[in-house]
Amino acid sequence: RWAAGHAGHFFEGKTTTWEGGVRVPGIIRWPGRVPAGVVSQELVATYDIFPTVAKLSGAALPGVALDGVDLSQVMLGNATTREDRCIMLYKGSPSQGIPVRPSDPKPGLW
């Protein structure tokens, strides 16, 4: 029943867009920088890693729009929340994608 793990009291599990698939724990350890024992309820995505690491390392971001956001202030304990945004999740395969326009006979190819 739980081929991808068990999410406790959350519905479903990994690889789903249900609560149990989105709330997967992450552990960050950086002695002297990240406070020990802090638990955050922030939802993050893997695409948040790039802007966060860039900020922490002092690297410049490319001059294009990014989906991810810098989470360093939350991670370092300087803020409890980050900017509001909607994390869009889509479960499906490219052949079941969303058509670019209603008249498009082929689902979105991405």
C-alpha atoms as a printed R data frame, in Angstrom:
    type eleno elety resid chain resno      x      y       z
1   ATOM     1    CA   ARG     A     1  0.000  0.000   0.000
2   ATOM     2    CA   TRP     A     2  2.788  2.454   0.824
3   ATOM     3    CA   ALA     A     3  5.322  1.706  -1.888
4   ATOM     4    CA   ALA     A     4  6.873  5.181  -1.583
5   ATOM     5    CA   GLY     A     5  6.855  5.387   2.198
6   ATOM     6    CA   HIS     A     6  4.290  6.356   4.797
7   ATOM     7    CA   ALA     A     7  3.350  9.971   5.527
8   ATOM     8    CA   GLY     A     8  1.817  9.330   8.934
9   ATOM     9    CA   HIS     A     9 -1.452 11.168   9.373
10  ATOM    10    CA   PHE     A    10 -1.092 13.035   6.040
11  ATOM    11    CA   PHE     A    11 -2.971 11.701   3.019
12  ATOM    12    CA   GLU     A    12 -0.954  9.764   0.397
13  ATOM    13    CA   GLY     A    13  2.833  9.968   0.138
14  ATOM    14    CA   LYS     A    14  5.862 10.751  -1.998
15  ATOM    15    CA   THR     A    15  5.333 11.360  -5.719
16  ATOM    16    CA   THR     A    16  1.834 12.725  -5.088
17  ATOM    17    CA   THR     A    17  0.586 16.283  -4.829
18  ATOM    18    CA   TRP     A    18 -1.428 15.468  -1.703
19  ATOM    19    CA   GLU     A    19 -0.301 16.714   1.713
20  ATOM    20    CA   GLY     A    20  1.707 13.557   2.377
21  ATOM    21    CA   GLY     A    21  3.651 13.999  -0.843
22  ATOM    22    CA   VAL     A    22  4.407 17.679  -0.348
23  ATOM    23    CA   ARG     A    23  5.384 17.572   3.313
24  ATOM    24    CA   VAL     A    24  8.589 15.570   3.071
25  ATOM    25    CA   PRO     A    25 11.075 16.424   5.837
26  ATOM    26    CA   GLY     A    26 14.337 18.148   5.082
27  ATOM    27    CA   ILE     A    27 17.235 18.443   7.500
28  ATOM    28    CA   ILE     A    28 19.768 21.265   7.357
29  ATOM    29    CA   ARG     A    29 22.888 21.300   9.504
30  ATOM    30    CA   TRP     A    30 25.401 24.124   9.412
31  ATOM    31    CA   PRO     A    31 26.993 24.574  12.862
32  ATOM    32    CA   GLY     A    32 27.418 28.207  13.798
33  ATOM    33    CA   ARG     A    33 25.060 29.425  11.066
34  ATOM    34    CA   VAL     A    34 21.813 27.417  11.199
35  ATOM    35    CA   PRO     A    35 20.263 27.348  14.689
36  ATOM    36    CA   ALA     A    36 20.005 23.825  16.126
37  ATOM    37    CA   GLY     A    37 16.635 22.353  17.046
38  ATOM    38    CA   VAL     A    38 14.508 24.700  14.940
39  ATOM    39    CA   VAL     A    39 11.483 23.259  13.164
40  ATOM    40    CA   SER     A    40  9.924 25.131  10.245
41  ATOM    41    CA   GLN     A    41  6.588 24.482   8.589
42  ATOM    42    CA   GLU     A    42  7.568 26.318   5.397
43  ATOM    43    CA   LEU     A    43  6.807 24.572   2.136
44  ATOM    44    CA   VAL     A    44  9.834 24.572  -0.110
45  ATOM    45    CA   ALA     A    45 10.661 22.975  -3.404
46  ATOM    46    CA   THR     A    46 13.885 21.713  -4.901
47  ATOM    47    CA   TYR     A    47 13.934 24.719  -7.224
48  ATOM    48    CA   ASP     A    48 14.422 26.925  -4.133
49  ATOM    49    CA   ILE     A    49 17.869 25.400  -3.561
50  ATOM    50    CA   PHE     A    50 19.592 27.257  -6.417
51  ATOM    51    CA   PRO     A    51 18.673 30.820  -5.384
52  ATOM    52    CA   THR     A    52 19.338 29.997  -1.718
53  ATOM    53    CA   VAL     A    53 22.815 28.573  -2.350
54  ATOM    54    CA   ALA     A    54 23.602 31.456  -4.714
55  ATOM    55    CA   LYS     A    55 22.691 33.986  -2.010
56  ATOM    56    CA   LEU     A    56 24.660 32.177   0.711
57  ATOM    57    CA   SER     A    57 27.739 31.834  -1.501
58  ATOM    58    CA   GLY     A    58 27.593 35.393  -2.848
59  ATOM    59    CA   ALA     A    59 27.121 34.213  -6.433
60  ATOM    60    CA   ALA     A    60 25.094 36.302  -8.837
61  ATOM    61    CA   LEU     A    61 21.850 34.883 -10.167
62  ATOM    62    CA   PRO     A    62 21.342 34.696 -13.931
63  ATOM    63    CA   GLY     A    63 19.349 37.544 -15.437
64  ATOM    64    CA   VAL     A    64 16.273 35.403 -16.038
65  ATOM    65    CA   ALA     A    65 13.102 34.770 -14.059
66  ATOM    66    CA   LEU     A    66 13.465 31.853 -11.649
67  ATOM    67    CA   ASP     A    67 10.715 29.783 -10.065
68  ATOM    68    CA   GLY     A    68 12.682 29.341  -6.853
69  ATOM    69    CA   VAL     A    69 13.138 31.885  -4.082
70  ATOM    70    CA   ASP     A    70 15.955 32.573  -1.628
71  ATOM    71    CA   LEU     A    71 15.200 30.838   1.675
72  ATOM    72    CA   SER     A    72 18.403 31.831   3.460
73  ATOM    73    CA   GLN     A    73 16.725 34.162   5.981
74  ATOM    74    CA   VAL     A    74 14.299 31.426   7.048
75  ATOM    75    CA   MET     A    75 17.070 28.838   7.100
76  ATOM    76    CA   LEU     A    76 19.411 31.032   9.183
77  ATOM    77    CA   GLY     A    77 16.679 31.801  11.706
78  ATOM    78    CA   ASN     A    78 16.346 35.495  10.784
79  ATOM    79    CA   ALA     A    79 12.734 35.124   9.612
80  ATOM    80    CA   THR     A    80  9.914 32.717  10.351
81  ATOM    81    CA   THR     A    81  8.235 32.949   6.962
82  ATOM    82    CA   ARG     A    82  9.166 33.837   3.441
83  ATOM    83    CA   GLU     A    83  7.354 35.809   0.795
84  ATOM    84    CA   ASP     A    84  3.923 34.536  -0.163
85  ATOM    85    CA   ARG     A    85  3.697 32.600  -3.368
86  ATOM    86    CA   CYS     A    86  1.769 29.719  -4.761
87  ATOM    87    CA   ILE     A    87  3.670 26.513  -5.433
88  ATOM    88    CA   MET     A    88  1.985 24.927  -8.433
89  ATOM    89    CA   LEU     A    89  2.175 21.164  -8.630
90  ATOM    90    CA   TYR     A    90  1.048 19.030 -11.537
91  ATOM    91    CA   LYS     A    91  1.006 15.270 -11.442
92  ATOM    92    CA   GLY     A    92  0.959 13.685 -14.828
93  ATOM    93    CA   SER     A    93  3.167 12.710 -17.689
94  ATOM    94    CA   PRO     A    94  4.036 14.890 -20.673
95  ATOM    95    CA   SER     A    95  1.518 12.966 -22.795
96  ATOM    96    CA   GLN     A    96 -1.179 14.063 -20.334
97  ATOM    97    CA   GLY     A    97 -0.058 17.680 -20.319
98  ATOM    98    CA   ILE     A    98 -2.269 20.715 -20.549
99  ATOM    99    CA   PRO     A    99 -2.970 21.915 -24.121
100 ATOM   100    CA   VAL     A   100 -1.458 25.259 -25.011
101 ATOM   101    CA   ARG     A   101 -4.855 26.349 -26.358
102 ATOM   102    CA   PRO     A   102 -8.264 24.602 -26.348
103 ATOM   103    CA   SER     A   103 -8.065 23.919 -30.101
104 ATOM   104    CA   ASP     A   104 -4.677 22.195 -29.773
105 ATOM   105    CA   PRO     A   105 -5.172 18.501 -30.632
106 ATOM   106    CA   LYS     A   106 -2.001 17.461 -28.751
107 ATOM   107    CA   PRO     A   107 -1.526 17.944 -25.027
108 ATOM   108    CA   GLY     A   108  1.249 20.271 -23.983
109 ATOM   109    CA   LEU     A   109  4.611 18.791 -24.874
110 ATOM   110    CA   TRP     A   110  7.152 19.675 -22.213
